[in-house]
Amino acid sequence: MLKNGEIIKGPFGPEIVEIKHCEQIDDGLYLVESIGRQTNRYYDRYLEQYQLEKHLEFCS
């Protein structure tokens, strides 16, 4: 699972983001809240486990 403060590129928006909160809300479903590093835009996404495992690129 993602940790607060991690810097990643993935299915969260059009930019690199910093994870602010990641919570499992159901079996295999996560709420991920993040902030864009360039724009400070807030993103919240519901992602399934396979999306977290397959589509992330860690930048830090």
ZIVEN-V566070 format. One record per residue. RES is the residue in one small letter. SS is DSSP state (2 for helix, 1 for strand, 0 for the rest). NEAR is the number of other ideal C-beta (glycine too) atoms within 12 Angstrom. Layout:
res->RES ss->SS near->NEAR
res->RES ss->SS near->NEAR
//
This chain:
res->m ss->0 near->19
res->l ss->0 near->33
res->k ss->0 near->19
res->n ss->0 near->17
res->g ss->0 near->17
res->e ss->0 near->27
res->i ss->1 near->25
res->i ss->1 near->33
res->k ss->1 near->23
res->g ss->0 near->28
res->p ss->0 near->24
res->f ss->0 near->37
res->g ss->0 near->24
res->p ss->0 near->14
res->e ss->0 near->21
res->i ss->0 near->25
res->v ss->1 near->37
res->e ss->1 near->32
res->i ss->1 near->35
res->k ss->1 near->26
res->h ss->1 near->24
res->c ss->1 near->30
res->e ss->1 near->20
res->q ss->1 near->18
res->i ss->1 near->18
res->d ss->1 near->12
res->d ss->0 near->8
res->g ss->0 near->15
res->l ss->1 near->19
res->y ss->1 near->29
res->l ss->1 near->23
res->v ss->1 near->37
res->e ss->1 near->25
res->s ss->1 near->36
res->i ss->1 near->26
res->g ss->1 near->22
res->r ss->0 near->23
res->q ss->0 near->14
res->t ss->0 near->15
res->n ss->0 near->14
res->r ss->0 near->18
res->y ss->1 near->18
res->y ss->1 near->28
res->d ss->1 near->21
res->r ss->1 near->29
res->y ss->1 near->21
res->l ss->1 near->32
res->e ss->1 near->20
res->q ss->2 near->21
res->y ss->2 near->13
res->q ss->2 near->19
res->l ss->2 near->29
res->e ss->2 near->15
res->k ss->2 near->12
res->h ss->0 near->19
res->l ss->0 near->30
res->e ss->1 near->16
res->f ss->1 near->18
res->c ss->0 near->17
res->s ss->0 near->16
//
